[in-house]
């Protein structure tokens, strides 16, 4: 059963609806409660989304008022007129790209049906209801809680998962240890998905700047995670240790210590090339089993190179890199998941 709680959006919607109705009632507008309905419909999860939704509803309401005035005055005020009105208005709203404003417009158009007349005063009344409802919703959406702290913590937890994965890979290559339950794989996948969703919302909550650092960061990790998943089956098929696997285990352990927002890919690409050349200089495989193991190891090296190239193309933000490093240090000092 979902946990019962009152979130900030629920609070904003409730307060906004009450304020809109109060203002409309204060100015003695007819159907003043409709201002509250419009506010509820326009409060959204992000600032940009709220602005888009409000604009669509405003345009749709103006179109609806125009269509309603013409249809009702020409065809009369009876149910068949409503049928005709909806028949032409809804396709127009969809074609104009304001389909989210259909419900709001229907409320406004039915006001005309209730009045059974069209006049300048009625148009002014309806226009003010629309403006009050949308205006209050936009004011309510000025404040959006910052998602940056949450994104930083997800970044820290994701990096710790990836660090653990590389260490477990190294442990398997060195000792043949298969006791790892792989839970970090599932956790990392979930963190990436959550991080991308939250990063997109964070972008839509900034009008004056395009803050897409976290989005690009989690996209980068998503591509790296695909590489890690492609390596996993090959790691699991190595049922005995070889000298080459020992050398790669050392490399993976070193790699696990550098899972940070900073770009350390250049150094590890050099180390990777050195390791590849070192492996090439070793004696040829003496058995089919050793040949298959060696082939898997070279494939893993190739995938690690792709993993590093993905990171190399990423441009870190120095300020946020320091914040993430500080969070990891704080987490370690508190004794939680110390690495």
C-alpha positions in Angstrom: 0.0 0.0 0.0 1.5 3.4 -1.0 2.7 5.6 1.9 0.3 8.5 2.7 2.0 11.8 2.6 1.6 15.4 1.6 4.3 16.5 -0.9 5.3 20.0 -1.9 3.4 19.8 -5.1 0.2 18.8 -3.3 0.7 21.7 -0.9 1.3 24.2 -3.8 -1.7 22.9 -5.7 -4.0 23.3 -2.6 -2.7 26.7 -1.7 -2.8 27.9 -5.3 -6.4 26.7 -5.9 -7.5 28.5 -2.8 -5.8 31.7 -3.7 -7.1 31.7 -7.2 -10.7 31.1 -6.0 -10.2 33.9 -3.4 -9.0 36.4 -6.0 -11.8 35.5 -8.5 -14.4 35.7 -5.8 -13.0 39.0 -4.5 -13.5 40.6 -7.9 -17.0 39.1 -7.9 -16.5 37.1 -11.1 -19.1 34.6 -12.2 -18.1 30.9 -11.9 -15.1 32.0 -9.7 -14.4 28.4 -8.6 -13.3 27.7 -12.2 -10.2 29.8 -11.5 -9.2 27.2 -8.9 -9.8 24.3 -11.4 -7.5 26.0 -13.9 -4.8 26.5 -11.3 -4.9 22.8 -10.3 -4.6 21.8 -14.0 -1.6 24.1 -14.6 0.6 23.3 -11.6 3.2 20.9 -12.9 6.3 19.0 -11.8 8.8 21.5 -13.4 8.9 25.2 -14.2 9.2 24.7 -18.0 6.5 22.1 -18.1 4.2 24.4 -16.1 4.9 27.3 -18.5 4.2 25.1 -21.5 1.0 23.7 -20.0 -0.2 27.2 -19.0 0.4 28.6 -22.5 -1.4 25.7 -24.2 -4.4 26.1 -21.9 -4.5 29.8 -22.4 -4.5 29.5 -26.2 -7.0 26.7 -26.1 -9.4 28.7 -23.9 -9.2 31.7 -26.3 -9.9 29.4 -29.2 -12.7 27.8 -27.3 -14.3 31.1 -26.4 -14.2 32.2 -30.0 -15.7 28.9 -31.3 -18.3 28.8 -28.5 -19.4 32.3 -29.2 -19.9 31.6 -32.9 -21.5 28.2 -32.6 -24.0 29.1 -29.8 -25.0 32.4 -31.4 -25.5 30.7 -34.8 -26.9 27.3 -33.8 -28.6 28.2 -30.6 -28.1 27.1 -27.0 -29.1 23.5 -26.9 -27.3 20.1 -26.7 -26.9 19.7 -30.5 -24.8 22.9 -30.4 -22.5 21.4 -27.9 -22.1 18.3 -30.1 -21.2 20.6 -33.1 -18.9 22.7 -30.9 -16.9 19.8 -29.6 -16.8 18.3 -33.1 -14.9 21.2 -34.5 -13.1 22.5 -31.4 -11.2 19.3 -30.3 -9.6 18.6 -33.8 -8.6 22.3 -34.0 -7.0 22.2 -30.5 -5.1 19.0 -31.5 -4.0 20.6 -34.8 -2.8 23.7 -33.0 -0.7 21.7 -30.6 -2.8 22.7 -27.5 -4.6 19.5 -26.8 -3.7 19.7 -23.1 -6.0 22.7 -22.9 -9.1 20.9 -24.1 -10.5 20.1 -20.6 -9.9 23.7 -19.4 -11.6 25.1 -22.5 -14.6 22.9 -22.2 -15.2 24.4 -18.7 -15.0 27.9 -20.2 -17.2 27.1 -23.2 -19.9 25.6 -21.0 -20.0 28.8 -19.1 -21.3 30.4 -22.3 -23.9 27.7 -22.6 -25.0 28.4 -19.1 -25.2 32.2 -19.8 -27.2 31.6 -23.0 -25.7 34.7 -24.4 -22.4 36.2 -25.5 -21.3 39.8 -24.6 -18.2 41.8 -23.9 -18.8 41.5 -20.1 -19.0 37.8 -20.3 -15.8 37.6 -22.4 -14.0 39.8 -19.8 -15.3 37.6 -17.0 -14.0 34.4 -18.6 -10.8 36.0 -19.7 -10.1 37.1 -16.1 -10.9 33.6 -14.7 -8.4 32.2 -17.2 -5.7 34.8 -16.3 -6.1 34.4 -12.6 -6.1 30.6 -12.7 -3.0 30.4 -14.9 -1.2 33.3 -13.2 -1.6 31.8 -9.7 -0.3 28.5 -11.0 2.8 30.1 -12.5 3.4 31.9 -9.2 3.1 28.6 -7.3 5.6 27.0 -9.6 8.3 29.7 -9.1 9.6 27.7 -6.3 10.9 24.2 -7.1 13.1 22.3 -4.6 16.6 21.8 -5.8 17.4 18.3 -6.9 21.2 18.9 -6.9 21.9 17.4 -3.5 19.9 14.3 -4.4 21.7 14.0 -7.7 25.1 14.3 -6.0 24.2 11.5 -3.6 23.0 9.3 -6.4 26.3 10.0 -8.2 28.3 9.1 -5.1 26.3 5.8 -4.6 26.6 4.9 -8.3 30.4 5.4 -8.3 30.6 3.2 -5.2 28.6 0.5 -7.0 30.9 0.7 -10.1 34.0 0.6 -7.8 32.7 -2.5 -6.1 31.9 -4.2 -9.5 35.5 -3.7 -10.7 36.9 -5.0 -7.4 34.7 -8.1 -7.7 35.8 -8.6 -11.3 39.4 -8.5 -10.1 38.7 -10.8 -7.2 37.2 -13.4 -9.6 40.1 -13.2 -12.0 42.7 -13.5 -9.2 41.1 -16.1 -6.9 38.2 -17.6 -8.9 35.9 -16.3 -6.1 32.3 -16.6 -7.2 30.6 -15.7 -3.9 29.5 -12.2 -5.1 25.8 -11.9 -5.4 25.9 -9.1 -8.1 23.6 -6.8 -6.2 25.7 -3.8 -7.2 24.7 -4.5 -10.9 21.0 -4.1 -10.1 21.7 -1.1 -7.8 23.8 0.7 -10.5 21.1 0.1 -13.1 18.4 1.6 -10.8 20.6 4.6 -9.9 21.3 5.4 -13.5 17.6 5.3 -14.4 16.6 7.4 -11.4 19.5 9.9 -12.0 18.5 10.4 -15.7 14.9 11.1 -14.8 15.8 13.5 -12.0 18.4 15.2 -14.2 15.8 15.9 -16.9 13.5 17.5 -14.3 16.4 19.5 -13.0 17.0 20.9 -16.5 13.3 21.9 -16.8 13.5 23.8 -13.6 16.0 26.4 -14.9 14.8 29.1 -17.2 18.0 31.2 -17.4 20.6 28.5 -17.7 20.8 25.1 -19.3 22.1 23.0 -16.4 22.6 19.6 -18.2 25.8 18.5 -16.4 24.0 15.7 -14.4 22.1 14.5 -17.5 25.4 14.1 -19.5 27.0 12.5 -16.4 24.4 9.8 -16.0 24.2 9.2 -19.8 28.0 8.7 -19.7 27.6 6.2 -16.8 24.8 4.5 -18.7 27.1 3.8 -21.7 29.9 2.6 -19.4 27.4 0.3 -17.6 26.5 -1.3 -20.9 30.2 -2.1 -21.3 30.4 -3.5 -17.8 27.4 -5.7 -18.5 29.0 -6.9 -21.8 32.1 -7.9 -19.8 30.2 -9.8 -17.1 29.5 -13.0 -19.1 33.1 -13.3 -20.2 34.4 -12.8 -16.6 32.0 -15.5 -15.4 33.3 -18.1 -18.0 36.9 -17.9 -16.7 36.8 -20.9 -14.5 40.5 -20.9 -13.6 43.2 -18.3 -13.0 46.1 -17.7 -15.4 49.0 -15.3 -15.2 47.3 -12.9 -17.7 44.2 -12.8 -15.5 46.4 -11.9 -12.5 47.8 -8.9 -14.3 44.4 -7.8 -15.4 43.1 -8.2 -11.9 45.8 -5.7 -10.7 44.7 -3.3 -13.4 41.0 -3.6 -12.5 41.8 -3.0 -8.8 43.6 0.1 -9.8 40.8 1.1 -12.1 38.3 0.7 -9.2 40.1 3.3 -7.2 39.6 5.9 -9.9 35.8 5.8 -10.3 35.3 9.6 -9.9 33.6 12.5 -11.8 37.2 13.7 -12.7 38.6 12.5 -16.0 41.4 10.0 -15.3 40.8 8.1 -18.6 44.1 9.3 -20.2 46.3 7.6 -17.6 44.4 4.3 -17.7 44.4 4.2 -21.5 48.2 4.4 -21.4 48.3 1.6 -18.8 45.8 -0.4 -20.8 48.1 -0.3 -23.9 51.1 -1.3 -21.8 49.1 -4.3 -20.4 48.0 -5.3 -23.9 51.5 -5.3 -25.2 52.7 -7.2 -22.2 50.1 -9.9 -22.8 51.1 -10.1 -26.4 54.7 -10.8 -25.5 53.8 -13.8 -23.3 54.1 -17.4 -24.5 51.4 -18.7 -26.8 48.6 -20.8 -25.3 49.5 -24.4 -24.8 45.9 -25.8 -24.7 42.5 -25.1 -26.1 41.2 -24.1 -22.7 44.1 -21.6 -22.2 43.4 -20.2 -25.7 39.7 -19.6 -24.9 40.7 -17.9 -21.7 43.2 -15.7 -23.4 40.7 -14.8 -26.1 38.2 -13.7 -23.4 40.9 -11.7 -21.6 41.7 -9.8 -24.9 38.0 -9.2 -25.4 37.7 -7.8 -21.9 40.6 -5.5 -22.6 38.9 -4.2 -25.7 35.7 -3.5 -23.8 37.6 -1.7 -21.0 39.2 0.5 -23.7 35.7 1.5 -24.8 34.7 2.1 -21.2 37.6 4.5 -20.8 37.0 6.3 -24.1 33.5 7.0 -23.1 34.8 8.6 -19.9 37.5 10.5 -21.9 34.8 12.2 -24.0 33.0 13.4 -20.9 33.7 16.9 -19.7 33.5 17.1 -15.9 32.4 20.2 -14.0 35.3 21.1 -11.5 32.9 22.6 -9.0 30.6 19.6 -8.8 33.6 17.2 -8.9 34.8 18.8 -5.7 31.3 18.5 -4.2 31.1 14.8 -5.0 34.6 14.2 -3.6 33.5 15.9 -0.5 30.4 13.8 -0.2 32.4 10.6 -0.6 34.9 11.7 2.1 32.0 12.6 4.4 30.4 9.2 3.8 33.7 7.5 4.6 34.4 9.5 7.7 31.0 8.4 9.1 32.0 4.8 8.6 29.4 3.9 6.0 30.6 1.7 3.2 34.2 2.9 3.6 36.4 2.0 0.7 
